[in-house]
Amino acid sequence: MKKGILIVFEGIDGAGKSTQAEILMKKLLARGLDVVYFREPTKSKWGRKIRKKALHPDSLTPEEELDLFQRDRKENVEKNLKPALEKKKIVVLDRYYYSTIAYQGAKGIEKKRIRQMNEEFVIKPDLVFILDIDPQKGLKRIENREKKDRLFEQEEYLVKVRKIFQGFKGENVVHIPAQRPKNEISTKIEETVLRFLT
């Protein structure tokens, strides 16, 4: 490859993006390709702060949330993404700035402003897979993973988040219905990636 490739997975909670990101990474590794996997929020001090605050809903204003995500992402771009891409690796990334546009945008921050803030410093992805699922079904999938408080409000919020995700368009953006069988989804993703690589 002449350059590194950045592949991003996006979607609301319970859409299965982390599962599919890991499956793709393993499939590409099995083909002998040089692949690395990252996720946002990261394990940096900013990412840890985001995770800690996430345990207490509404402990941050939307602007404070946005600020933390921006700081975490800037560090991720500089310390992880750029070095890996410069070494011509395939980078599989679980969540990126599309999530910030969707989640913070659903809380009332202007989506265009969030995009512009990010596009000043991010590396544009080569492929973006957006896994789409009904919020109720997504929450049902993850209810055993973590305790959900105020489910109704969360579902209402995720309806808005999903709508923003559904609005992302572009040659590099692939929307996938996430209620389809896991193997079927992973096959479609792998085929799309291999077509892009060749």
mmCIF file of the C-alpha atoms, coordinates in Angstrom:
data_MODEL
# 
_entry.id   MODEL 
# 
loop_
_atom_site.group_PDB 
_atom_site.id 
_atom_site.type_symbol 
_atom_site.label_atom_id 
_atom_site.label_alt_id 
_atom_site.label_comp_id 
_atom_site.label_asym_id 
_atom_site.label_entity_id 
_atom_site.label_seq_id 
_atom_site.pdbx_PDB_ins_code 
_atom_site.Cartn_x 
_atom_site.Cartn_y 
_atom_site.Cartn_z 
_atom_site.occupancy 
_atom_site.B_iso_or_equiv 
_atom_site.pdbx_formal_charge 
_atom_site.auth_seq_id 
_atom_site.auth_comp_id 
_atom_site.auth_asym_id 
_atom_site.auth_atom_id 
_atom_site.pdbx_PDB_model_num 
ATOM 1   C CA . MET A 1 1   ? 0.000   0.000   0.000  1.00 0.00 ? 1   MET A CA 1 
ATOM 2   C CA . LYS A 1 2   ? 1.185   3.503   -0.798 1.00 0.00 ? 2   LYS A CA 1 
ATOM 3   C CA . LYS A 1 3   ? -0.361  4.877   2.368  1.00 0.00 ? 3   LYS A CA 1 
ATOM 4   C CA . GLY A 1 4   ? -2.111  3.829   5.520  1.00 0.00 ? 4   GLY A CA 1 
ATOM 5   C CA . ILE A 1 5   ? -5.870  3.259   5.531  1.00 0.00 ? 5   ILE A CA 1 
ATOM 6   C CA . LEU A 1 6   ? -8.248  4.552   8.202  1.00 0.00 ? 6   LEU A CA 1 
ATOM 7   C CA . ILE A 1 7   ? -11.458 2.536   8.668  1.00 0.00 ? 7   ILE A CA 1 
ATOM 8   C CA . VAL A 1 8   ? -14.005 3.860   11.159 1.00 0.00 ? 8   VAL A CA 1 
ATOM 9   C CA . PHE A 1 9   ? -16.965 2.139   12.820 1.00 0.00 ? 9   PHE A CA 1 
ATOM 10  C CA . GLU A 1 10  ? -19.893 4.216   14.063 1.00 0.00 ? 10  GLU A CA 1 
ATOM 11  C CA . GLY A 1 11  ? -23.402 3.726   15.419 1.00 0.00 ? 11  GLY A CA 1 
ATOM 12  C CA . ILE A 1 12  ? -25.570 4.112   18.496 1.00 0.00 ? 12  ILE A CA 1 
ATOM 13  C CA . ASP A 1 13  ? -25.120 2.017   21.644 1.00 0.00 ? 13  ASP A CA 1 
ATOM 14  C CA . GLY A 1 14  ? -25.874 -1.634  20.973 1.00 0.00 ? 14  GLY A CA 1 
ATOM 15  C CA . ALA A 1 15  ? -25.460 -1.439  17.187 1.00 0.00 ? 15  ALA A CA 1 
ATOM 16  C CA . GLY A 1 16  ? -22.566 -3.919  17.323 1.00 0.00 ? 16  GLY A CA 1 
ATOM 17  C CA . LYS A 1 17  ? -19.841 -1.641  15.980 1.00 0.00 ? 17  LYS A CA 1 
ATOM 18  C CA . SER A 1 18  ? -17.176 -2.764  18.500 1.00 0.00 ? 18  SER A CA 1 
ATOM 19  C CA . THR A 1 19  ? -17.918 -6.416  17.673 1.00 0.00 ? 19  THR A CA 1 
ATOM 20  C CA . GLN A 1 20  ? -17.677 -5.767  13.928 1.00 0.00 ? 20  GLN A CA 1 
ATOM 21  C CA . ALA A 1 21  ? -14.523 -3.652  14.279 1.00 0.00 ? 21  ALA A CA 1 
ATOM 22  C CA . GLU A 1 22  ? -12.806 -6.515  16.129 1.00 0.00 ? 22  GLU A CA 1 
ATOM 23  C CA . ILE A 1 23  ? -14.031 -9.133  13.631 1.00 0.00 ? 23  ILE A CA 1 
ATOM 24  C CA . LEU A 1 24  ? -12.673 -7.067  10.731 1.00 0.00 ? 24  LEU A CA 1 
ATOM 25  C CA . MET A 1 25  ? -9.328  -6.599  12.460 1.00 0.00 ? 25  MET A CA 1 
ATOM 26  C CA . LYS A 1 26  ? -8.987  -10.378 12.988 1.00 0.00 ? 26  LYS A CA 1 
ATOM 27  C CA . LYS A 1 27  ? -9.996  -11.139 9.384  1.00 0.00 ? 27  LYS A CA 1 
ATOM 28  C CA . LEU A 1 28  ? -7.443  -8.687  7.987  1.00 0.00 ? 28  LEU A CA 1 
ATOM 29  C CA . LEU A 1 29  ? -4.724  -9.994  10.302 1.00 0.00 ? 29  LEU A CA 1 
ATOM 30  C CA . ALA A 1 30  ? -5.518  -13.527 9.092  1.00 0.00 ? 30  ALA A CA 1 
ATOM 31  C CA . ARG A 1 31  ? -4.838  -12.299 5.544  1.00 0.00 ? 31  ARG A CA 1 
ATOM 32  C CA . GLY A 1 32  ? -1.391  -11.165 6.646  1.00 0.00 ? 32  GLY A CA 1 
ATOM 33  C CA . LEU A 1 33  ? -2.189  -7.450  6.577  1.00 0.00 ? 33  LEU A CA 1 
ATOM 34  C CA . ASP A 1 34  ? -0.652  -4.983  9.027  1.00 0.00 ? 34  ASP A CA 1 
ATOM 35  C CA . VAL A 1 35  ? -3.604  -3.861  11.166 1.00 0.00 ? 35  VAL A CA 1 
ATOM 36  C CA . VAL A 1 36  ? -3.959  -1.896  14.403 1.00 0.00 ? 36  VAL A CA 1 
ATOM 37  C CA . TYR A 1 37  ? -7.090  -1.226  16.443 1.00 0.00 ? 37  TYR A CA 1 
ATOM 38  C CA . PHE A 1 38  ? -7.968  1.883   18.456 1.00 0.00 ? 38  PHE A CA 1 
ATOM 39  C CA . ARG A 1 39  ? -11.119 3.152   20.101 1.00 0.00 ? 39  ARG A CA 1 
ATOM 40  C CA . GLU A 1 40  ? -12.511 6.436   21.349 1.00 0.00 ? 40  GLU A CA 1 
ATOM 41  C CA . PRO A 1 41  ? -12.688 7.543   24.057 1.00 0.00 ? 41  PRO A CA 1 
ATOM 42  C CA . THR A 1 42  ? -9.071  6.410   24.485 1.00 0.00 ? 42  THR A CA 1 
ATOM 43  C CA . LYS A 1 43  ? -7.261  5.358   27.655 1.00 0.00 ? 43  LYS A CA 1 
ATOM 44  C CA . SER A 1 44  ? -5.627  8.778   27.943 1.00 0.00 ? 44  SER A CA 1 
ATOM 45  C CA . LYS A 1 45  ? -6.329  11.028  30.937 1.00 0.00 ? 45  LYS A CA 1 
ATOM 46  C CA . TRP A 1 46  ? -9.075  12.720  28.884 1.00 0.00 ? 46  TRP A CA 1 
ATOM 47  C CA . GLY A 1 47  ? -10.618 9.386   27.899 1.00 0.00 ? 47  GLY A CA 1 
ATOM 48  C CA . ARG A 1 48  ? -10.535 8.180   31.511 1.00 0.00 ? 48  ARG A CA 1 
ATOM 49  C CA . LYS A 1 49  ? -12.223 11.386  32.606 1.00 0.00 ? 49  LYS A CA 1 
ATOM 50  C CA . ILE A 1 50  ? -14.976 10.893  30.000 1.00 0.00 ? 50  ILE A CA 1 
ATOM 51  C CA . ARG A 1 51  ? -15.593 7.308   31.191 1.00 0.00 ? 51  ARG A CA 1 
ATOM 52  C CA . LYS A 1 52  ? -15.661 8.375   34.840 1.00 0.00 ? 52  LYS A CA 1 
ATOM 53  C CA . LYS A 1 53  ? -18.154 11.165  34.138 1.00 0.00 ? 53  LYS A CA 1 
ATOM 54  C CA . ALA A 1 54  ? -20.291 8.819   31.993 1.00 0.00 ? 54  ALA A CA 1 
ATOM 55  C CA . LEU A 1 55  ? -21.173 6.879   35.158 1.00 0.00 ? 55  LEU A CA 1 
ATOM 56  C CA . HIS A 1 56  ? -23.038 9.958   36.356 1.00 0.00 ? 56  HIS A CA 1 
ATOM 57  C CA . PRO A 1 57  ? -25.358 11.211  33.615 1.00 0.00 ? 57  PRO A CA 1 
ATOM 58  C CA . ASP A 1 58  ? -25.615 15.003  33.305 1.00 0.00 ? 58  ASP A CA 1 
ATOM 59  C CA . SER A 1 59  ? -22.470 15.555  35.406 1.00 0.00 ? 59  SER A CA 1 
ATOM 60  C CA . LEU A 1 60  ? -21.109 17.549  32.448 1.00 0.00 ? 60  LEU A CA 1 
ATOM 61  C CA . THR A 1 61  ? -22.718 20.171  30.254 1.00 0.00 ? 61  THR A CA 1 
ATOM 62  C CA . PRO A 1 62  ? -22.777 19.327  26.517 1.00 0.00 ? 62  PRO A CA 1 
ATOM 63  C CA . GLU A 1 63  ? -20.012 21.930  25.982 1.00 0.00 ? 63  GLU A CA 1 
ATOM 64  C CA . GLU A 1 64  ? -17.814 20.348  28.687 1.00 0.00 ? 64  GLU A CA 1 
ATOM 65  C CA . GLU A 1 65  ? -18.402 16.925  27.116 1.00 0.00 ? 65  GLU A CA 1 
ATOM 66  C CA . LEU A 1 66  ? -17.458 18.286  23.710 1.00 0.00 ? 66  LEU A CA 1 
ATOM 67  C CA . ASP A 1 67  ? -14.280 19.825  25.102 1.00 0.00 ? 67  ASP A CA 1 
ATOM 68  C CA . LEU A 1 68  ? -13.182 16.520  26.693 1.00 0.00 ? 68  LEU A CA 1 
ATOM 69  C CA . PHE A 1 69  ? -13.856 14.556  23.505 1.00 0.00 ? 69  PHE A CA 1 
ATOM 70  C CA . GLN A 1 70  ? -11.885 17.100  21.444 1.00 0.00 ? 70  GLN A CA 1 
ATOM 71  C CA . ARG A 1 71  ? -8.888  16.912  23.797 1.00 0.00 ? 71  ARG A CA 1 
ATOM 72  C CA . ASP A 1 72  ? -9.002  13.106  23.780 1.00 0.00 ? 72  ASP A CA 1 
ATOM 73  C CA . ARG A 1 73  ? -9.288  12.961  19.985 1.00 0.00 ? 73  ARG A CA 1 
ATOM 74  C CA . LYS A 1 74  ? -6.427  15.400  19.380 1.00 0.00 ? 74  LYS A CA 1 
ATOM 75  C CA . GLU A 1 75  ? -4.189  13.178  21.489 1.00 0.00 ? 75  GLU A CA 1 
ATOM 76  C CA . ASN A 1 76  ? -5.437  10.062  19.652 1.00 0.00 ? 76  ASN A CA 1 
ATOM 77  C CA . VAL A 1 77  ? -4.704  11.605  16.247 1.00 0.00 ? 77  VAL A CA 1 
ATOM 78  C CA . GLU A 1 78  ? -1.176  12.686  17.241 1.00 0.00 ? 78  GLU A CA 1 
ATOM 79  C CA . LYS A 1 79  ? -0.090  9.680   19.321 1.00 0.00 ? 79  LYS A CA 1 
ATOM 80  C CA . ASN A 1 80  ? -1.913  6.801   17.614 1.00 0.00 ? 80  ASN A CA 1 
ATOM 81  C CA . LEU A 1 81  ? -3.497  7.496   14.238 1.00 0.00 ? 81  LEU A CA 1 
ATOM 82  C CA . LYS A 1 82  ? -0.806  9.561   12.507 1.00 0.00 ? 82  LYS A CA 1 
ATOM 83  C CA . PRO A 1 83  ? 2.137   7.304   13.496 1.00 0.00 ? 83  PRO A CA 1 
ATOM 84  C CA . ALA A 1 84  ? 0.249   4.140   12.449 1.00 0.00 ? 84  ALA A CA 1 
ATOM 85  C CA . LEU A 1 85  ? -0.866  5.609   9.115  1.00 0.00 ? 85  LEU A CA 1 
ATOM 86  C CA . GLU A 1 86  ? 2.645   6.930   8.404  1.00 0.00 ? 86  GLU A CA 1 
ATOM 87  C CA . LYS A 1 87  ? 3.860   3.319   8.803  1.00 0.00 ? 87  LYS A CA 1 
ATOM 88  C CA . LYS A 1 88  ? 1.251   2.338   6.136  1.00 0.00 ? 88  LYS A CA 1 
ATOM 89  C CA . LYS A 1 89  ? -0.829  0.300   8.563  1.00 0.00 ? 89  LYS A CA 1 
ATOM 90  C CA . ILE A 1 90  ? -4.560  -0.335  8.268  1.00 0.00 ? 90  ILE A CA 1 
ATOM 91  C CA . VAL A 1 91  ? -6.133  1.439   11.232 1.00 0.00 ? 91  VAL A CA 1 
ATOM 92  C CA . VAL A 1 92  ? -9.480  0.148   12.516 1.00 0.00 ? 92  VAL A CA 1 
ATOM 93  C CA . LEU A 1 93  ? -11.076 2.784   14.752 1.00 0.00 ? 93  LEU A CA 1 
ATOM 94  C CA . ASP A 1 94  ? -14.094 2.232   16.996 1.00 0.00 ? 94  ASP A CA 1 
ATOM 95  C CA . ARG A 1 95  ? -15.842 5.650   17.087 1.00 0.00 ? 95  ARG A CA 1 
ATOM 96  C CA . TYR A 1 96  ? -14.525 8.950   15.735 1.00 0.00 ? 96  TYR A CA 1 
ATOM 97  C CA . TYR A 1 97  ? -15.784 12.487  15.248 1.00 0.00 ? 97  TYR A CA 1 
ATOM 98  C CA . TYR A 1 98  ? -19.043 11.303  13.638 1.00 0.00 ? 98  TYR A CA 1 
ATOM 99  C CA . SER A 1 99  ? -20.044 10.115  17.116 1.00 0.00 ? 99  SER A CA 1 
ATOM 100 C CA . THR A 1 100 ? -19.303 13.535  18.568 1.00 0.00 ? 100 THR A CA 1 
ATOM 101 C CA . ILE A 1 101 ? -21.415 15.214  15.886 1.00 0.00 ? 101 ILE A CA 1 
ATOM 102 C CA . ALA A 1 102 ? -24.264 12.746  16.571 1.00 0.00 ? 102 ALA A CA 1 
ATOM 103 C CA . TYR A 1 103 ? -24.174 12.546  20.374 1.00 0.00 ? 103 TYR A CA 1 
ATOM 104 C CA . GLN A 1 104 ? -23.329 16.148  21.214 1.00 0.00 ? 104 GLN A CA 1 
ATOM 105 C CA . GLY A 1 105 ? -25.383 17.382  18.270 1.00 0.00 ? 105 GLY A CA 1 
ATOM 106 C CA . ALA A 1 106 ? -28.390 15.550  19.729 1.00 0.00 ? 106 ALA A CA 1 
ATOM 107 C CA . LYS A 1 107 ? -27.824 17.564  22.921 1.00 0.00 ? 107 LYS A CA 1 
ATOM 108 C CA . GLY A 1 108 ? -28.229 20.816  21.039 1.00 0.00 ? 108 GLY A CA 1 
ATOM 109 C CA . ILE A 1 109 ? -24.727 21.824  19.947 1.00 0.00 ? 109 ILE A CA 1 
ATOM 110 C CA . GLU A 1 110 ? -24.673 22.935  16.317 1.00 0.00 ? 110 GLU A CA 1 
ATOM 111 C CA . LYS A 1 111 ? -23.610 19.959  14.193 1.00 0.00 ? 111 LYS A CA 1 
ATOM 112 C CA . LYS A 1 112 ? -21.854 22.102  11.579 1.00 0.00 ? 112 LYS A CA 1 
ATOM 113 C CA . ARG A 1 113 ? -19.734 23.715  14.302 1.00 0.00 ? 113 ARG A CA 1 
ATOM 114 C CA . ILE A 1 114 ? -18.701 20.325  15.728 1.00 0.00 ? 114 ILE A CA 1 
ATOM 115 C CA . ARG A 1 115 ? -17.730 19.086  12.252 1.00 0.00 ? 115 ARG A CA 1 
ATOM 116 C CA . GLN A 1 116 ? -15.675 22.209  11.518 1.00 0.00 ? 116 GLN A CA 1 
ATOM 117 C CA . MET A 1 117 ? -13.894 21.999  14.897 1.00 0.00 ? 117 MET A CA 1 
ATOM 118 C CA . ASN A 1 118 ? -12.898 18.413  14.165 1.00 0.00 ? 118 ASN A CA 1 
ATOM 119 C CA . GLU A 1 119 ? -11.992 18.825  10.526 1.00 0.00 ? 119 GLU A CA 1 
ATOM 120 C CA . GLU A 1 120 ? -9.347  21.375  11.539 1.00 0.00 ? 120 GLU A CA 1 
ATOM 121 C CA . PHE A 1 121 ? -7.177  18.573  12.969 1.00 0.00 ? 121 PHE A CA 1 
ATOM 122 C CA . VAL A 1 122 ? -8.558  15.068  12.258 1.00 0.00 ? 122 VAL A CA 1 
ATOM 123 C CA . ILE A 1 123 ? -7.362  12.666  9.582  1.00 0.00 ? 123 ILE A CA 1 
ATOM 124 C CA . LYS A 1 124 ? -10.243 12.022  7.206  1.00 0.00 ? 124 LYS A CA 1 
ATOM 125 C CA . PRO A 1 125 ? -11.244 8.350   7.192  1.00 0.00 ? 125 PRO A CA 1 
ATOM 126 C CA . ASP A 1 126 ? -11.041 6.254   4.026  1.00 0.00 ? 126 ASP A CA 1 
ATOM 127 C CA . LEU A 1 127 ? -14.103 4.190   4.958  1.00 0.00 ? 127 LEU A CA 1 
ATOM 128 C CA . VAL A 1 128 ? -16.844 4.784   7.522  1.00 0.00 ? 128 VAL A CA 1 
ATOM 129 C CA . PHE A 1 129 ? -19.232 1.977   8.458  1.00 0.00 ? 129 PHE A CA 1 
ATOM 130 C CA . ILE A 1 130 ? -22.356 3.219   10.224 1.00 0.00 ? 130 ILE A CA 1 
ATOM 131 C CA . LEU A 1 131 ? -24.291 0.381   11.825 1.00 0.00 ? 131 LEU A CA 1 
ATOM 132 C CA . ASP A 1 132 ? -27.946 1.301   12.133 1.00 0.00 ? 132 ASP A CA 1 
ATOM 133 C CA . ILE A 1 133 ? -30.348 -0.137  14.693 1.00 0.00 ? 133 ILE A CA 1 
ATOM 134 C CA . ASP A 1 134 ? -33.574 0.860   16.405 1.00 0.00 ? 134 ASP A CA 1 
ATOM 135 C CA . PRO A 1 135 ? -32.597 2.373   19.812 1.00 0.00 ? 135 PRO A CA 1 
ATOM 136 C CA . GLN A 1 136 ? -34.962 0.071   21.715 1.00 0.00 ? 136 GLN A CA 1 
ATOM 137 C CA . LYS A 1 137 ? -33.337 -3.008  20.150 1.00 0.00 ? 137 LYS A CA 1 
ATOM 138 C CA . GLY A 1 138 ? -29.852 -1.593  20.695 1.00 0.00 ? 138 GLY A CA 1 
ATOM 139 C CA . LEU A 1 139 ? -30.519 -0.972  24.391 1.00 0.00 ? 139 LEU A CA 1 
ATOM 140 C CA . LYS A 1 140 ? -32.012 -4.452  24.739 1.00 0.00 ? 140 LYS A CA 1 
ATOM 141 C CA . ARG A 1 141 ? -28.765 -5.923  23.392 1.00 0.00 ? 141 ARG A CA 1 
ATOM 142 C CA . ILE A 1 142 ? -26.607 -4.180  25.991 1.00 0.00 ? 142 ILE A CA 1 
ATOM 143 C CA . GLU A 1 143 ? -28.890 -4.265  29.035 1.00 0.00 ? 143 GLU A CA 1 
ATOM 144 C CA . ASN A 1 144 ? -26.918 -7.150  30.565 1.00 0.00 ? 144 ASN A CA 1 
ATOM 145 C CA . ARG A 1 145 ? -23.596 -5.442  29.925 1.00 0.00 ? 145 ARG A CA 1 
ATOM 146 C CA . GLU A 1 146 ? -24.179 -2.387  32.063 1.00 0.00 ? 146 GLU A CA 1 
ATOM 147 C CA . LYS A 1 147 ? -26.934 -1.053  34.280 1.00 0.00 ? 147 LYS A CA 1 
ATOM 148 C CA . LYS A 1 148 ? -29.068 1.493   32.481 1.00 0.00 ? 148 LYS A CA 1 
ATOM 149 C CA . ASP A 1 149 ? -30.735 4.264   34.430 1.00 0.00 ? 149 ASP A CA 1 
ATOM 150 C CA . ARG A 1 150 ? -33.579 6.393   33.107 1.00 0.00 ? 150 ARG A CA 1 
ATOM 151 C CA . LEU A 1 151 ? -34.077 4.099   30.139 1.00 0.00 ? 151 LEU A CA 1 
ATOM 152 C CA . PHE A 1 152 ? -36.911 6.114   28.639 1.00 0.00 ? 152 PHE A CA 1 
ATOM 153 C CA . GLU A 1 153 ? -34.888 9.320   28.488 1.00 0.00 ? 153 GLU A CA 1 
ATOM 154 C CA . GLN A 1 154 ? -31.938 7.465   27.085 1.00 0.00 ? 154 GLN A CA 1 
ATOM 155 C CA . GLU A 1 155 ? -34.063 5.893   24.377 1.00 0.00 ? 155 GLU A CA 1 
ATOM 156 C CA . GLU A 1 156 ? -35.526 9.275   23.438 1.00 0.00 ? 156 GLU A CA 1 
ATOM 157 C CA . TYR A 1 157 ? -32.009 10.690  23.240 1.00 0.00 ? 157 TYR A CA 1 
ATOM 158 C CA . LEU A 1 158 ? -30.729 7.811   21.106 1.00 0.00 ? 158 LEU A CA 1 
ATOM 159 C CA . VAL A 1 159 ? -33.596 8.327   18.645 1.00 0.00 ? 159 VAL A CA 1 
ATOM 160 C CA . LYS A 1 160 ? -32.124 11.796  17.967 1.00 0.00 ? 160 LYS A CA 1 
ATOM 161 C CA . VAL A 1 161 ? -28.574 10.421  17.823 1.00 0.00 ? 161 VAL A CA 1 
ATOM 162 C CA . ARG A 1 162 ? -29.623 7.731   15.337 1.00 0.00 ? 162 ARG A CA 1 
ATOM 163 C CA . LYS A 1 163 ? -31.286 10.285  13.085 1.00 0.00 ? 163 LYS A CA 1 
ATOM 164 C CA . ILE A 1 164 ? -28.037 12.277  12.872 1.00 0.00 ? 164 ILE A CA 1 
ATOM 165 C CA . PHE A 1 165 ? -26.064 9.111   12.066 1.00 0.00 ? 165 PHE A CA 1 
ATOM 166 C CA . GLN A 1 166 ? -28.568 8.286   9.318  1.00 0.00 ? 166 GLN A CA 1 
ATOM 167 C CA . GLY A 1 167 ? -27.932 11.714  7.772  1.00 0.00 ? 167 GLY A CA 1 
ATOM 168 C CA . PHE A 1 168 ? -24.211 11.161  7.117  1.00 0.00 ? 168 PHE A CA 1 
ATOM 169 C CA . LYS A 1 169 ? -23.541 10.807  3.407  1.00 0.00 ? 169 LYS A CA 1 
ATOM 170 C CA . GLY A 1 170 ? -20.496 10.453  1.200  1.00 0.00 ? 170 GLY A CA 1 
ATOM 171 C CA . GLU A 1 171 ? -18.678 8.065   -1.119 1.00 0.00 ? 171 GLU A CA 1 
ATOM 172 C CA . ASN A 1 172 ? -16.762 6.643   1.824  1.00 0.00 ? 172 ASN A CA 1 
ATOM 173 C CA . VAL A 1 173 ? -19.809 6.238   4.118  1.00 0.00 ? 173 VAL A CA 1 
ATOM 174 C CA . VAL A 1 174 ? -21.507 2.823   4.204  1.00 0.00 ? 174 VAL A CA 1 
ATOM 175 C CA . HIS A 1 175 ? -24.766 2.393   6.140  1.00 0.00 ? 175 HIS A CA 1 
ATOM 176 C CA . ILE A 1 176 ? -25.467 -1.164  7.319  1.00 0.00 ? 176 ILE A CA 1 
ATOM 177 C CA . PRO A 1 177 ? -28.691 -2.462  8.929  1.00 0.00 ? 177 PRO A CA 1 
ATOM 178 C CA . ALA A 1 178 ? -27.365 -3.855  12.224 1.00 0.00 ? 178 ALA A CA 1 
ATOM 179 C CA . GLN A 1 179 ? -30.263 -6.229  12.946 1.00 0.00 ? 179 GLN A CA 1 
ATOM 180 C CA . ARG A 1 180 ? -29.001 -8.574  10.217 1.00 0.00 ? 180 ARG A CA 1 
ATOM 181 C CA . PRO A 1 181 ? -27.055 -11.711 11.283 1.00 0.00 ? 181 PRO A CA 1 
ATOM 182 C CA . LYS A 1 182 ? -23.582 -10.924 12.630 1.00 0.00 ? 182 LYS A CA 1 
ATOM 183 C CA . ASN A 1 183 ? -21.802 -13.103 10.047 1.00 0.00 ? 183 ASN A CA 1 
ATOM 184 C CA . GLU A 1 184 ? -23.707 -11.524 7.177  1.00 0.00 ? 184 GLU A CA 1 
ATOM 185 C CA . ILE A 1 185 ? -22.704 -8.046  8.381  1.00 0.00 ? 185 ILE A CA 1 
ATOM 186 C CA . SER A 1 186 ? -19.042 -8.993  8.837  1.00 0.00 ? 186 SER A CA 1 
ATOM 187 C CA . THR A 1 187 ? -18.917 -10.547 5.351  1.00 0.00 ? 187 THR A CA 1 
ATOM 188 C CA . LYS A 1 188 ? -20.332 -7.386  3.751  1.00 0.00 ? 188 LYS A CA 1 
ATOM 189 C CA . ILE A 1 189 ? -17.830 -5.246  5.672  1.00 0.00 ? 189 ILE A CA 1 
ATOM 190 C CA . GLU A 1 190 ? -14.894 -7.467  4.695  1.00 0.00 ? 190 GLU A CA 1 
ATOM 191 C CA . GLU A 1 191 ? -15.936 -7.472  1.016  1.00 0.00 ? 191 GLU A CA 1 
ATOM 192 C CA . THR A 1 192 ? -16.238 -3.656  1.021  1.00 0.00 ? 192 THR A CA 1 
ATOM 193 C CA . VAL A 1 193 ? -12.808 -3.253  2.619  1.00 0.00 ? 193 VAL A CA 1 
ATOM 194 C CA . LEU A 1 194 ? -11.122 -5.713  0.219  1.00 0.00 ? 194 LEU A CA 1 
ATOM 195 C CA . ARG A 1 195 ? -12.679 -3.948  -2.771 1.00 0.00 ? 195 ARG A CA 1 
ATOM 196 C CA . PHE A 1 196 ? -11.325 -0.663  -1.447 1.00 0.00 ? 196 PHE A CA 1 
ATOM 197 C CA . LEU A 1 197 ? -7.848  -2.110  -0.868 1.00 0.00 ? 197 LEU A CA 1 
ATOM 198 C CA . THR A 1 198 ? -7.636  -3.544  -4.383 1.00 0.00 ? 198 THR A CA 1 
# 
